[in-house]
């Protein structure tokens, strides 16, 4: 019974999740402008892909509550 309550309390609310997604969007856009594909060149494309993969992982963490650091079988 206590595990059920602990899991329930760990889920973020809707407004919190929307705020986190908004901040991720702003950080991603800033990173793309400063370091990513919008700067042009080969290195900019590579950094843009790396930023994209990181941001997808962060969005999945926010939306689906995925724990990327838990490696258990």
FENWO-V608153 format. One line per field, one symbol per residue. psi: psi as a letter, one per 30 degrees, with the letter a starting at -180 (. if undefined). Layout:
psi=???
This chain:
psi=eeeeeeeeffklleeeeeeeeeeeeeeeeeeeeefaffflleeeeeeeeeeeeeeeeeeeeeeghkjffjil.
